[in-house]
Amino acid sequence: METESEPYIRLATLRQLHQVVAELNTGRSLAETLQTVADGVIQGLGYELSAVNLVRPDGDLVVAAVSGSPGAEALMAGRVGSRTSWERRLSMGERWGDLRFIPYTEGWVLDDDDVPQWHVAGPAPRFPDEWHPMDRLFAPMRAAGSPHGELLGVISVDKPRNGRRPGAWGREALQMYAFHSAIAIGNARLRANMQRALMRLERDQQALRASEESFRQAFEYAPSGMAIAEMGGDQHGRLLRTNDALCRLLGRSATALRRYSFSDLVHPEDIGTLLRTSAEGGRAELRLVRRDGTYMWVSLRNSVVADAADGPRFLLTHVEDIEERKRHELQLAHRASHDSLTGLPNSAELRARLGARLCARPPQPAYAGAESAGVGPDGAYQAGAAVREAALVGSVEQDAYVQGFGLDGFDSAVDLGGLGGFAGLDADALEGLTGGSDGGPFDHHVHTYAPAEGEEDDGTKGLAVLFCDLDGFKSINDRFGHHTGDAVLIEVARRLSHGVRDGDTVARLGGDEFVVLADGLGRADAQDLAVRLRNAIIPPIRFEGRAVRVGASFGISWAACGMSAEEVLQSADQRMYVEKRSRSKANRRAG
């Protein structure tokens, strides 16, 4: 660049400046753009050496590009100068607009700082505007071209070709070039950031597609059932997607299952468990209906898949077939509570069922009050049952005393008929009928009453305990062997079970002893039952081509609150032996 007194040189310089400025935005990367900035100073502004110092994220400046001297490039490129040293330089010397010029007379103090530089000593200037080798000229590049904007970097120039310090025109050209260089660097950074963002987005999309494909394969080809259900809204719980394993498990097609929710398929008794599990996530064991109408046990594990912004989106459900395990558990429970030979409830189960009907507090006598109100003993029993039944409305499903006993159906329900005169009972009589005041007027326990002792049947109903001991069974075991004896026990168990009501319990206490629990019987009813059962046992039992006979002795006791199960059984056992001894051996003998 020559002196501003030569217009044709200015025009040529302007054309060069225009060309290098146009090339600033041709770089495909930030590094190319920085090198273009350094080269443009040499090509268009008439300097022999230039360096571009770029501000790093930590604030220091690194020499990012050098042009004009391979030696200077080898010495300076990649080296870092501290931000403090650069701020010192940009505050020294003379201010030429946005430029900063530090003459050699002041710049010697900068020789030993940490900013990379390429300067050699030289003679003193021969005329006032001659460029000295130790002169320094910096063109700051700021964001958005503002003098007070963020500093992006600094262009350092050296060795003007005409050997003179730049005049007004040269200064203006360098300042304008720094302005456009800042824009080009900002654009290059923006493009680099966009490219990195696009690359990250592409990687994220690839990872998402890979994750979706992995999930799809894991979902579709999982050996156990899986389903995705909707959460919230009118369609809450509706199945959106199911895998082949779940379709096979329930015997329905995927299209058919999309018309249902799990609440449509679950057993009515398990709906509460399902709703709690769906709301909270977690695990539950419940029954689902198959296409053929049968129910199967499954384990449901729910995971609520949520969105950070929108909250829960859907429910991922893992369905595992546990039918075999449940069947095994029921078998184990049955074995633990039932006799392995006869299939009847065993001694432990018998005591548990009997103990469930008893409490430690004897029932308070209510007959006096009942009779004074015109209600007989049987009416008092039935009235008390009615009051207790009414007290338990709303909790019947949870009360084992009212509902009865599990698998064998020992039913403790009482006859609610014959309530005449109930309204006339006084408070004391009512308290006696309902169990006393320890737990309030109704203590949620149906007390068990024993009929009054004596030969005459007063009509009171109670829980009869019939203790049965086989007569002549030992001789069968001794003569024909234990396998014959086992066959006899099995047949006796069958005959006893067929001779009682559905709600009664027949249990094997051990050996050749059986116990029958029959509720709602009077004394005459219990005696009749014992006779019927004895008559059912007496007929010959055929096994392996031979017929054998056994007899039976029965002792009848009555369960009542205030007694333990052991006391009730001992009482029945003692009465059985009394009854056995009361009959001659001829009447007892069988075989």
HUDA-V103274 format. One record per residue. N is the residue number from 1. D_FIRST is the distance of its C-alpha to the first C-alpha in Angstrom with 1 decimal. Layout:
<<N:D_FIRST> <N:D_FIRST>>
This chain:
<<1:0.0> <2:3.8> <3:6.9> <4:8.7> <5:11.4> <6:10.1> <7:11.3> <8:11.0> <9:7.3> <10:7.6> <11:10.3> <12:8.9> <13:6.3> <14:9.6> <15:11.6> <16:9.9> <17:10.3> <18:13.7> <19:14.6> <20:14.0> <21:15.8> <22:18.5> <23:19.0> <24:19.6> <25:23.2> <26:24.1> <27:25.2> <28:29.0> <29:29.3> <30:27.8> <31:26.9> <32:25.0> <33:23.2> <34:22.2> <35:21.0> <36:19.0> <37:17.3> <38:16.4> <39:15.3> <40:13.1> <41:11.0> <42:10.5> <43:10.2> <44:8.2> <45:6.2> <46:5.0> <47:8.3> <48:11.3> <49:14.0> <50:15.0> <51:18.4> <52:20.2> <53:23.3> <54:25.8> <55:28.7> <56:32.0> <57:35.3> <58:36.5> <59:33.6> <60:32.0> <61:28.5> <62:28.2> <63:25.2> <64:25.2> <65:22.2> <66:20.1> <67:17.4> <68:15.9> <69:19.1> <70:22.6> <71:24.1> <72:22.3> <73:23.4> <74:26.9> <75:27.1> <76:25.7> <77:26.3> <78:29.2> <79:29.7> <80:30.5> <81:29.7> <82:32.2> <83:31.5> <84:32.8> <85:30.3> <86:27.4> <87:28.9> <88:29.1> <89:25.4> <90:24.5> <91:26.8> <92:25.6> <93:23.1> <94:21.1> <95:20.7> <96:17.5> <97:18.9> <98:19.4> <99:17.3> <100:19.0> <101:17.7> <102:20.3> <103:20.0> <104:21.8> <105:24.6> <106:25.6> <107:24.4> <108:27.1> <109:29.6> <110:27.8> <111:28.2> <112:31.5> <113:31.2> <114:31.3> <115:27.7> <116:26.3> <117:23.5> <118:21.9> <119:21.5> <120:22.7> <121:23.9> <122:22.4> <123:23.2> <124:22.7> <125:19.6> <126:20.2> <127:18.5> <128:18.2> <129:14.5> <130:14.3> <131:13.7> <132:17.1> <133:18.0> <134:20.2> <135:17.8> <136:17.7> <137:15.6> <138:17.3> <139:16.9> <140:20.5> <141:21.4> <142:24.6> <143:27.1> <144:27.1> <145:23.9> <146:26.0> <147:25.0> <148:28.6> <149:28.9> <150:29.7> <151:27.2> <152:26.3> <153:23.9> <154:20.9> <155:17.5> <156:16.8> <157:13.5> <158:13.3> <159:11.8> <160:8.1> <161:7.5> <162:7.2> <163:10.2> <164:9.8> <165:10.7> <166:8.4> <167:9.7> <168:11.6> <169:9.0> <170:7.0> <171:10.7> <172:12.0> <173:9.8> <174:10.9> <175:14.3> <176:14.7> <177:13.8> <178:16.4> <179:18.8> <180:18.8> <181:19.0> <182:22.1> <183:23.6> <184:23.1> <185:24.6> <186:27.4> <187:28.1> <188:28.2> <189:30.6> <190:32.6> <191:32.9> <192:33.8> <193:36.4> <194:37.7> <195:38.0> <196:39.8> <197:42.0> <198:42.8> <199:43.6> <200:45.8> <201:47.4> <202:48.1> <203:49.6> <204:51.7> <205:52.9> <206:53.8> <207:55.6> <208:57.3> <209:58.4> <210:59.6> <211:61.4> <212:63.0> <213:64.1> <214:65.6> <215:67.3> <216:68.6> <217:70.0> <218:71.5> <219:73.0> <220:74.3> <221:75.7> <222:77.0> <223:80.6> <224:81.6> <225:81.2> <226:78.1> <227:77.3> <228:74.6> <229:76.1> <230:74.6> <231:74.5> <232:74.9> <233:75.6> <234:78.6> <235:78.2> <236:78.3> <237:79.6> <238:79.4> <239:78.6> <240:75.3> <241:75.3> <242:77.8> <243:77.8> <244:80.4> <245:82.2> <246:83.0> <247:84.1> <248:86.5> <249:87.7> <250:88.7> <251:89.7> <252:87.4> <253:84.5> <254:81.0> <255:81.3> <256:84.5> <257:83.2> <258:80.4> <259:83.1> <260:84.3> <261:83.2> <262:84.7> <263:86.9> <264:88.6> <265:89.3> <266:90.3> <267:94.0> <268:95.2> <269:96.1> <270:92.6> <271:90.6> <272:90.1> <273:88.7> <274:86.3> <275:85.0> <276:84.5> <277:82.6> <278:80.4> <279:79.5> <280:78.7> <281:77.9> <282:79.7> <283:82.7> <284:86.1> <285:89.0> <286:90.7> <287:92.3> <288:90.7> <289:92.7> <290:92.6> <291:93.0> <292:96.7> <293:97.3> <294:97.7> <295:95.7> <296:93.8> <297:92.5> <298:88.7> <299:86.3> <300:83.4> <301:80.2> <302:77.8> <303:74.1> <304:72.4> <305:69.0> <306:66.9> <307:63.5> <308:61.5> <309:61.0> <310:64.1> <311:66.8> <312:69.4> <313:68.7> <314:71.5> <315:74.2> <316:74.1> <317:77.7> <318:79.0> <319:82.6> <320:84.7> <321:88.3> <322:90.6> <323:93.9> <324:95.2> <325:94.4> <326:96.0> <327:99.0> <328:99.2> <329:99.0> <330:101.7> <331:103.9> <332:103.4> <333:104.2> <334:107.3> <335:108.4> <336:108.0> <337:110.2> <338:112.7> <339:115.4> <340:114.3> <341:117.8> <342:118.7> <343:115.4> <344:116.9> <345:115.2> <346:115.9> <347:117.3> <348:114.0> <349:113.1> <350:116.6> <351:116.4> <352:112.9> <353:114.2> <354:117.4> <355:115.5> <356:113.2> <357:116.2> <358:117.5> <359:116.4> <360:117.8> <361:119.4> <362:122.8> <363:123.0> <364:124.9> <365:128.2> <366:128.0> <367:131.2> <368:133.2> <369:130.9> <370:130.6> <371:134.4> <372:135.0> <373:132.7> <374:134.6> <375:132.3> <376:133.9> <377:132.3> <378:130.8> <379:129.4> <380:128.0> <381:126.2> <382:124.8> <383:123.9> <384:122.0> <385:120.1> <386:119.2> <387:118.0> <388:115.9> <389:114.6> <390:113.5> <391:111.9> <392:109.7> <393:108.3> <394:104.5> <395:104.6> <396:107.0> <397:104.3> <398:103.5> <399:107.1> <400:108.7> <401:112.0> <402:112.1> <403:110.2> <404:112.3> <405:111.4> <406:108.8> <407:109.5> <408:113.3> <409:113.5> <410:115.7> <411:115.8> <412:116.8> <413:117.0> <414:120.2> <415:122.5> <416:121.8> <417:125.0> <418:128.0> <419:126.3> <420:129.3> <421:129.8> <422:126.4> <423:125.7> <424:128.7> <425:127.3> <426:126.8> <427:123.7> <428:125.3> <429:126.2> <430:122.8> <431:121.2> <432:123.4> <433:122.5> <434:118.8> <435:118.6> <436:119.0> <437:116.7> <438:114.8> <439:111.9> <440:112.5> <441:114.8> <442:113.2> <443:111.9> <444:110.6> <445:113.2> <446:116.1> <447:118.9> <448:121.4> <449:125.1> <450:128.1> <451:131.3> <452:134.2> <453:136.4> <454:139.8> <455:141.5> <456:141.1> <457:137.8> <458:136.6> <459:133.9> <460:131.0> <461:128.1> <462:126.1> <463:124.1> <464:126.7> <465:126.1> <466:128.2> <467:128.5> <468:129.7> <469:131.2> <470:132.4> <471:136.0> <472:136.9> <473:133.3> <474:133.8> <475:136.7> <476:134.5> <477:131.8> <478:134.4> <479:136.2> <480:133.4> <481:130.3> <482:127.2> <483:125.7> <484:128.6> <485:128.3> <486:124.6> <487:125.6> <488:128.2> <489:125.6> <490:123.2> <491:125.9> <492:127.1> <493:123.6> <494:123.4> <495:126.7> <496:125.9> <497:122.5> <498:124.3> <499:127.0> <500:124.8> <501:122.7> <502:119.0> <503:118.1> <504:120.2> <505:119.1> <506:120.9> <507:119.8> <508:121.0> <509:121.7> <510:122.3> <511:125.1> <512:127.5> <513:126.7> <514:125.1> <515:124.3> <516:124.1> <517:122.4> <518:123.6> <519:122.7> <520:124.7> <521:128.1> <522:131.4> <523:134.0> <524:135.9> <525:132.7> <526:131.8> <527:135.3> <528:135.1> <529:131.7> <530:133.1> <531:136.0> <532:133.8> <533:131.5> <534:134.5> <535:136.0> <536:132.7> <537:132.6> <538:136.3> <539:136.2> <540:136.0> <541:132.6> <542:132.4> <543:130.2> <544:130.5> <545:133.8> <546:135.6> <547:136.1> <548:135.9> <549:136.6> <550:135.4> <551:136.5> <552:134.6> <553:135.3> <554:133.4> <555:133.0> <556:131.7> <557:129.8> <558:127.8> <559:124.3> <560:123.8> <561:121.2> <562:122.0> <563:122.7> <564:120.4> <565:120.0> <566:121.8> <567:124.7> <568:125.0> <569:125.1> <570:127.6> <571:129.8> <572:129.7> <573:130.3> <574:133.4> <575:134.8> <576:134.3> <577:136.4> <578:139.0> <579:139.1> <580:139.2> <581:142.1> <582:144.0> <583:144.3> <584:146.6> <585:145.1> <586:146.6> <587:144.6> <588:141.4> <589:141.9> <590:139.9> <591:138.9>>
